[in-house]
Amino acid sequence: MKKKFKNRFSLLFAFIITYIILSFFTRMAIYIWSFPNMDFSVISLFKIISTGLFFDFGTAIYFILFYSIYLLLIPKKVSGTWIDKTFTYFIITIILFLALFGLIGEFPFWDEFSKRYNFIAVDYLIYTYEVIQNINQSYPIPLILLFLFVLIGFIYYLYNKKNVFKNTFSKETGIFKRILTVAIIFTIAIIYTFYVKNKQAEWSQNSYENELSKNGVYSLFAAYRSNELDYNTFYKTIPEKEGYSLMKKDLKADNQSYTDSLYDNIKRTVKSDSTAQTPNIILVTVESLSAEFLGTFGNKNNLTPFLDSLIKKSIVFTNLYATGTRTVRGMEALTLSVPPTPGQSIVRRPDNENLFSIATVLKQKNYHLTFLYGGDGYFDNMNYFFGSQGFDIVDRNRGNILSDKIKTKRYSITDDEVTFENAWGVCDEDIFKQSIKFADAESKQSRPFFQFIMTTSNHRPYSFPKNAIDSPQGTRGSAVKYTDYSFRKFFEAAQKKPWFKNTVFVIIADHCAKSAGKWEINIDKYHIPAIIYNLNQEKGVIKKMCSQMDLMPTLFGLLNWSYDSEFLGQDVTQPSYKERAFLGNYRTLGLLKNNIFTQLNDRKTAIQFTWDGNKKKITEDHTIIDKYLEKLTISYFQTASNRFKEGKMKENYKN
């Protein structure tokens, strides 16, 4: 250690240096891991390293804030005593453990999302049971903990060799120097808190380079602080009336008419001249079922033989895209039929009760509604959202109760009904058995039933009942194969039921398995399958480009329903339908139309790409190719965001 570090603050300075070094090696390891996705140049590598060091330093400062206060306040007569040594070792061990755990955790998180810690990590910290169980079932926790403590011991060995502890416990530092040192540390922390934004690390058009320029822990807290994003504050806008006008003109189909002339009224009367059908409907939303897993879409590994056979007898959407990258985004699109809004999904936001949704239409058609989930529906606010829309709840209740605001029923999946479960819930076979059970009961009523099922097996740790399939546990491919096996068992059981012939099955993914790539929005990694089976034995292929939020309006159209709609999704079978797809993540929003992708960023900027079905190409200087598409994109996202914010999505909203 240099002479100026030989004082009471030696251990504090040593930790800062240690953390920066370890963060550097973590960054370089991930860089090498992700090298095929990099646009390599010496300049970009220098920017990654230098920007990363800047954020690593700020994060190290945050870690040692509490210890710096201790060093300031500890009396001189206690310095170097057993009390001081015990307390110091305790604090530094905890700090090192948290720092090292954070660094090690970046590797599985990057493997799953190709991102530093973000909104997803914040969500996972809230739902500790699922996360702890998932980690425990996915990784060798005892070995990881052993490795952490061995590493801490090695760091202590180096500190001892460099006389860090000796200097910390034997050197005296005057009160004024201690005050000055701590004041500098807190000044740096304040500067980082109020003036250094995480998005300042985003200097590249390559998302991998941007993410590697960040620090994971710094990104985690940045995500926590910016959980909600107000559209008008962060995104490009147009006058409200112009936004409504553009969107309404684009939205209206030939079989629709607006109920009045108010500029912000989007309620349309949908008319059908054919006889309406009201079959039972079972909507299965499959965890992470990317289109690329199915043989229908070119997969050669025979992972989904049953679903591929079912598709041949169904209406299949071959050009449909998820709106987001999380389960709650898929739920939002399917139930509310809206494009993704910035920040959290509406499913997880406050004041999301009694929204105009598919439940509004289904209740008008006298359907009994049930939401079935194999885990605890408290996770991601699912029970509250579905319950407040009028769904009964079936889940693996772990003691969390529904809000007093929710008057629907809740049924618990009991232990004797579970053959296998992991951190996220019961296996797909078990949730399908629940579907059969409740369908049996509901079919005896004098009304049709609607089930919204959310599966869980195709989620890490990718575990399922032994001997179900001839594939190893713990891999994504095996999980997909097991899900397909579960569907086969489900349909074999359902076909024996008297209600089967009058039941339409809708199967769609919530999102893709992975959405990461070079760009903020990787269009090809939003492509998901969707099928409608048993609709009067109809079959066919819908090749039109469409969005996840179009599925239910399309189903209602195929059922020949007349109803009042406030959906922003459309019936893609209408001749007037204009092909497009809405995509987004927490911060970036976009509209794909006419091979042009218009992307809105939270820096009040809009850029456009041309997309050839495989790759996207940035236009020169981020110029706008099509001004109309830019405005149309803004109109949809701006209007959708403001309608929720202003309460206009409520069922009984009055202008």
C-alpha positions, 0 to 999 in steps of 0.5 A: 500500500502506498504511504498515504493509505497507511492510516485508519482508512486503509481497509476502506481504501483496500475494499474500493480497490478490490471491488474495482479489480474484481468488477473489471475481471467480471466485465472482461469475462462477460465480454469474452463470453459475449464476444460474437455479439460485439462490434469489436474495435479498440475504441469501443473496448476502451469505452467499455472499460473506462465507463465501467470503471467509472460506475464501478468506483461509484458502486464501491463508494456506496458499499463502504458508506456505512463503514466510513461512518463507523470510522468517523464515530469510533472513539480513539480509545476503542480503536484497535481493541477487540471490540473494534476488530470484531466489529470491523471484521463483521462489517467488512465480511458482510460488505465483501459477501454482498459485493462478491455475491452480486458479482457472481450473480451477474453470470446466471443473470447475463446467461438468462437475459444478456443484461446487467441487473435491471427491472427483472432483478428488482421484481425478483427481490420483491418475491423472495420465496420464488427467487430463493427456491429457484436459485436453490433448485437451479444452482449448487448453493452450498458450493457457491457459498463455500466458494464465496467464503474461500474467496473472502478468506483469500482476500483477507490473506492478501490484506494481511500480507499487505498490512492493511489490517495492521494499519487500520488497527494501529494507525491513528487518524485525527478527527479533522482528517476523518471528517474530511475523508468521510465528507469526500466519500459522501460528496462523491456518493451524492454526486453519483446519486443525483448527477450520474444516471445509469443511461449515461453508460449507453453510448453505443448502438450495440446493447451488449456494449452498453450493458458491459459499460454498466455496473450490475449493482448500480443498474439494480438500484437505478432500476429500482428508482425508475420503476415508473416511467411517465410517457410525457416526461421521457418520450417524444410526444405530439398534440393529444388531439392529433394523437387520438385522430391518427390512432382512431383512423388507423384503428377503425375496421369496416365492421366498426363505428365509433359511438360518438364524435368526441375526439378522445372516445375510442369506443367502437361498436363491432357488428357481425352479420353472422350467427354468434357462437358462445363455446367454452374457451380455454386460453393457455398462455405458455411460459417462454414458448418461442416460435423457434422451438416448434417444428412448424417454424423450422425446429429440427429437434422434435421438441413439440410433436404434439403441438405440431400435430395440433397446429395442422388441425387449427387456425395458426398465426405464423407472423405474430409477435409478443408485446414484451419480454415478461409474463405480465406483459403477455397477460397485459396484451391478452387481457387488455389488448393494449400495446406495452407502456413504459415502466411496469406492466399494467398488471403490476401497477396501482389503480388497475381495477375494473379496466375495460378488458376481455373480461368486460366482453366475456361477462356481457356474453355471460361467461364464467371466468377463472384464472389458473396459475400453478404458483402463488398468484400473489407473484407479480400481482396476478391474483389482484389484477385478474380478481379485480377484472372478475376472474375466480382464482385457482393457485398454489396459495401460500398464505397470501390473501386477496384484497378486500376489494376483490369479491371473486372466489379463490381456490387453493391447489392442495398438496394431495393434488400436486405430483410435482412442483418447483420454485415457480409452481406445480408442473404443467400436467398438474395445472392442466388437471386443475383445468379439467377439474374446474371445467367439469364443474363449470360445464354443469352450469347454464353458462359457458366458461372461460379459463385463462391458464398460465403454465410454469414448467418452461422456466428455469430450473426447467424441472419436471416429474421424473420419467415423464419424458426421456430427456435430462432435467435442467435444460430448456429443450427438455422443458419445452419437450415436457410442456408438449408432453403435458399438452398431449396428456391434457387433450387426451383427458379433455377429449373424453369429456362431454364439454370438449366438443363445445370448447375452443382451445387457444394456445399462445406464448407469454413471451420468447425464451430470450429477447436479448441481442445486439439491439434494444429491440430484437424483432426476431426474438419476439416471434411467438406461436399462437393457435386456435383449435376446435373452432367448428373444426376450422383450420387455416394459416393466418400469415398477416403480421400481427401482435399478441394484443390482436389474438382475442379481438380476432377470436371474438371476430371468428366467433361472430360476436357483436360488442362494444370495443375499446381494444387497441388490438384488432381482428386481423381477419377483417379485410381492412386490417393493416398489418403491424406489430407492437414491441417493447421492453421497460424503456424502449417501445416500437412499432413494426410496419411496412418493414420499418421499425419505429423505435421510441426511446426514453430520451425523447428520441425516435429512430427508424430501422429497416428490417428484412426479417432477419436483421435490422439496419440503422439508417444514416444519422438516425434519420426518420424514413417515414414521418407518418409512421413516426407520428403513428407510433407516438400516437399509439404509445402516448395515447395508451399510456395516458389513457391508463394514467387518466383512468380512461381505461376503466370500464365505467369511465365517463368523459 
